[in-house]
Amino acid sequence: MAGEDSAGREKAIKIGDRIEMKKQYLISPGPTPVPEEALLEMAKAIMHHRTPQFSSIFAECSAGLQELYKTSQPVLMLASSGTGAMEASIVNLFSPGETVLVVNAGKFGERWGKISETFGLKVEWLNVPWGQAVSPSAVAEALNRNPKIAAVLVQGSETSTTVAHPIMELAKLTHDKDTLIIVDGITSVGVVDMPMDGWGIDVLLTGSQKALMLPPGLAFIALSEKAWKKSKTVKQPKFYFDLARELKNQKEKTTAYTPAVSLICGLRKILEMLFAEGLENTYKRHDILARSVRAGTAALGLAPLAPDSPANSATGVFVPKGVDGGKLVKDLRDNYGVTFAGGQDDLKGKIIRIAHLGYFDTFDMITAISSIEMALAKHGHPVRMGEGVAAAQAVLNARYI
């Protein structure tokens, strides 16, 4: 047996040595925990991807994704992270020189703009203070001011600031226009009801490592009829992310290039689990878990990052004055065994982000709140132990009454 010393070097461990037993809890907004049922599916012997056996699994996943998206359009599976699906939407739908409106309310809104500029698009930035949702009226004003805007690019929920954007209202603004609405649903698909066809979303994408409870490596993207029509006019170099080529292949229950076979096998199990729970129940579970974390952190006096439009995927709160958020998150991970996410850019060292999307349930939230209580006390912030936990429990216990 071997372990590591403080410098990371391996050292011998003798029988009889005392080793602290410590479970690890992953409560970050991605990657998220993976259910054992999916892990077991992915641990099975690999199969070839050009076989009837894999095509059958692929077809089941395709149908399940359409049900999840609530769309009649194909939901394409890509072997990439969610950012790959973001790039795919840009290179397939816009020619260099076209203008897009980017809702920039955090790191991932900013990413929309950077990808767009990389491929020669003109970006009109709609900057929103971090922690606030975009106003539909601000989007409407921008569209009226510049009729050449080809699309609105937005997040369903901005993971870096734990804020939810009003997608249904935004989609109404583009419904009767040539303008597309493209939604990064990476931390909203599977968390809240977001019916693609019912709301008139033109492009909806997500990734495997969030509410779909899988390891990173799969991205999913669906285009409306309006978007597919627009894609036929585009002059933009593309190869791996050629969605027309993928569509042709995936209609034949296969992929243009080598798929992430094991992940797709796990996806079939995940979709089975989601539909067994029932999507409405899944959305209710996420809502209760989110409200419990908000209640628990509020009881500890932690100010919310997104007070007016909080996402059901994760909750961001400011750490108390005098507490270094970076050191707090590191201590929670390394010494308490609980992994959260901290802040980025101007929020670095100022916030902690607590996930409640995907494979989470009641007592994961209790663990989250109780560990924060303990760590805050260690870092010098006065805490009445159990106060945050009790507030969270009051919300969570409604599930059992």
Buried (B, 14 or more C-beta within 10 A) or exposed (E): EEEEEEEEEEEEEEEEEEEEEEEEBBBBBBBBBBBEBBBEBBEEEEEEBEEEEBBEBBBBBBEBBBEBBBBEBBBBBBBBBBBBBBBBBBBBBBBEEBBBBBBBBBBBBBBBBEBBBEBEBBBBBBBBEBBBBBBBEBBBEBBEEEEEBBBBBBBBBBBBBBBBBBBBBBBBBBEEBEBBBBBBBBBBBBBBBBEBBEBBBBBBBBBBBBBBBBBBBBBBBBBBEBBBEBBEEBEBEBEBBBBBBBBEBBEEBBBBBEBBBBBBBBBBBBBBBBEEEEBEEBBEBBBBBBBBBBBBBBBBBBEBBBEEBBBBBBBBBBBBEEBEBBBBBEBBBEEBBBBBBBBBEEBEBBBBBBBBBBBBEBEBBBBBBBBBBBBBEBBEBEBEEEBBBEBBBEBBEEEEE
